[in-house]
Amino acid sequence: MKARRQREILELIGREKIENQRDLAAMLKNAGLDVTQATISRDIKELGIIKIPCGKHLFRYILPADQPASRAEDRLGRLFRDSVVGVDLSENLIVIKTHPGGAQGVALAIDQAGWEEIIGTVGGDDTILVVIKPKQFAVSVQKRFENLLRG
């Protein structure tokens, strides 16, 4: 259910100019998904969707891939300070611990940051596995994560 709902949210935001969560909820209802505002809010956070200005006193949601690189890096820093509680390293793998429910959003932000040393991430509920290649860059990536955590 969650995967279908989030997939639908991404499709709607990619296709429509959606200004607020109430409009998004109505569109989801038309698609056969009955959701609460709290659920939509959590989905927006997990998916990394942001709201940008698009005119005088008007805003709209955009997909994470539509963000410029500098915004993705800023977002990663904010998410680290708000959600991450620890970073650990083993060989070419970095394990990031977050508050419960925070891992998927942070993993998405890491992927969007586009760090060349990172092959990919796997985000659970409160744990992220980050795969580094080549192995010799793992320590420097860990330090970058720790710097983000310190702000």
N, C-alpha and C positions, 0 to 999 in steps of 0.2 A: 504494500500500500504506500509506504513512504517513498520508495523508489519511483513508483508510478507518479505520485503527486509531485515529487521534485522534478521529474522529467517533464511533466506538463508545465510546471512553473517556468522552467528554462525555455521551453518552446514558446510559451505565451510572451515572455519578456523579450525573446528574440524577434518575435513577429509583431507585437503590439506596443503601443506607447502607453505604459501603465504608470499612473501617477501615484497611486497609494494602495495600501493593503486591502482596503474595502473593495476597490475595483478588481484587484487580483482574486479576492475571495469570490466575487460574483462570477468572474470568468471560470474559475475552477468549478464552481457549482454548475455552470452551464455545461462543463465537461464531465459532469457526473461525480464530482468529488466534493463532499460536504466537509469543510474545514473551519476551524476557529481562527481568529486573528492571532492567537498565541502560537498556534501551529505554523501559520504562515510566517510569523516573525522568526521563529526558530529555523525554518527552512531557508529563509532569506539569508540569515547569518551563516548557516552551514554551507550554503552554495556560494557564498562570497559575493552575492548580488549587492550592488551599491546604488544609491540614489544620487543623481546629478542634476544640476540646474539645466533647464532647456527653454528658458524664456523668463519674462518678468513674473516672478512669484510662482513659477511652475517648475516642477521636478518630474523626473521619470527614473524608473529602474533600468539598469543596464547589466548585461552579463559580465562575469569576471574577465573574460577574454577581451572585452572591449576597453579595458583599463590600460592606460599608458604604463610602461615599465616602472617609472618612478612611483606611481600610485600603488602598484602591486607591492613594491618594496616597503613603502610606508605602511600599507595595510598589514604586511607580514610583521613589521615591528610592533604595531599596535596589538595584533593578535597574540604575539609572543608575550608581551607584557601583561595582557589581560588573562591569558589562558594557560600558559606553560608553567609547570612547576619544577621541571628538571630535564636535563639533557645528559645522556651517557653514550659512550662509544665502545664498540667492540669490532676490531678489524676494520672492515669497510662498511659497517652498519652503525647508524646512530639511532638511538631510541629516545624519543621525546615523550615525556609524561605531561598530560594536561589535566585540568579540572574535568570532572565527569561531563561528557557531552561535547568537549572542546576539540577533540582530535581531528575530526573530519574537516572542520573549517580551517584549522591550522595547516593540515596536510594540503588542502587545496591552495592555500596562500603560498606554501613552499613551492608547489608545482608551478604556480603562476609567476613566481619570482624569476624562474628561468635560469637558475644557477647551473652552469655547465657541468659541474662535478656531480650533480645529482641525477641519477638515472630515473628515480621515481620514489614515490611514497606509498605506504599503505596505512590508512587511518582507521582505527577502531573507535571505541567510545572515549577512552582516555589515554590511549597509547598510539604513537606513530612510529613506524619503521621507515627510516630513510636509507636508501641504498646509494653508496658513493662509488664512483669509478673514475679514475683509478684509486686504489687503496691509499696511496700516499697523500691524497687530498683530504682524507677523513678528519684528521686533526684540525686542519685549517677551517673546514666546514663546521666542525663542532665549536670552534672558537667564535666563528661568525654567529652561530646560534646563541651562544652564551652572551655575546655582546648585545644581541637583540633582546635577550631576556633582561639584561641590566638596564637597557634603554639608553 
